[in-house]
Amino acid sequence: MSGGPGLEPLVDQMISVITNDGRHIVGMLRGFDQATNLILDESHERVYSTQQGVEDIVLGLYIIRGDNISIIGELDAELDESINRKVLRGHPLKPVIH
């Protein structure tokens, strides 16, 4: 797995990905390639709402195309688990406009 933008240390770690279309996907990074296409395992999408808590939609094994990625970040699993997303409110992310 070479050629990626410094993602080697994140393999087998939980990561958070924001896509260009405004989706927030969390999962275990299993692999990537030189185009930053990502393979996530145990993944789920977090859907935000101002009316109800954050909804987690299970995706399982998931591939994200590199040209659809805005942000990739390491996820602190302990901190993430301590957040009560049932009471968390927020506006859904808007798509990135180029």
MOFEN-V754194 format. One record per residue. N is the residue number from 1. SS is DSSP state (~ for helix, > for strand, _ for the rest). PSI is psi in whole degrees, -180 to 180 (* if undefined). D_CENTER is the distance of its C-alpha to the mean C-alpha in whole Angstrom. Layout:
N_SS_PSI_D_CENTER / N_SS_PSI_D_CENTER
//
This chain:
1___87_20 / 2___166_21 / 3___-14_21 / 4___162_17 / 5___67_16 / 6___30_17 / 7___-9_14 / 8_~_-44_17 / 9_~_-15_16 / 10_~_-7_13 / 11___136_14 / 12___23_14 / 13___155_12 / 14_>_133_9 / 15_>_163_6 / 16_>_132_3 / 17_>_129_3 / 18_>_126_6 / 19_>_165_8 / 20___-26_12 / 21___11_12 / 22___13_11 / 23___149_8 / 24_>_111_5 / 25_>_132_3 / 26_>_136_4 / 27_>_176_6 / 28_>_119_9 / 29_>_119_10 / 30_>_-24_13 / 31_>_167_14 / 32_>_169_14 / 33___-174_17 / 34___-18_19 / 35___9_17 / 36___26_14 / 37___135_13 / 38_>_144_10 / 39_>_117_11 / 40_>_141_9 / 41_>_157_11 / 42_>_40_11 / 43_>_157_8 / 44_>_153_8 / 45_>_137_7 / 46_>_121_8 / 47_>_120_11 / 48___149_13 / 49___148_17 / 50___-12_20 / 51___-31_22 / 52___173_20 / 53___176_18 / 54___129_14 / 55_>_131_14 / 56_>_120_12 / 57_>_117_12 / 58_>_129_12 / 59_>_-26_11 / 60_>_-136_12 / 61_>_126_13 / 62_>_140_10 / 63_>_131_11 / 64_>_125_9 / 65___139_12 / 66_~_-33_12 / 67_~_-1_14 / 68_~_12_12 / 69_>_130_9 / 70_>_-48_10 / 71_>_138_8 / 72_>_131_7 / 73_>_150_8 / 74_>_143_9 / 75___127_9 / 76___102_13 / 77_~_-40_13 / 78_~_-46_16 / 79_~_-42_16 / 80_~_-41_13 / 81_~_-24_15 / 82_~_-10_18 / 83___129_16 / 84___95_18 / 85___-10_16 / 86___-28_19 / 87___-6_20 / 88___132_18 / 89___149_18 / 90___155_17 / 91___140_17 / 92___148_14 / 93___143_13 / 94___154_15 / 95___152_15 / 96___134_15 / 97___123_19 / 98___*_20
//
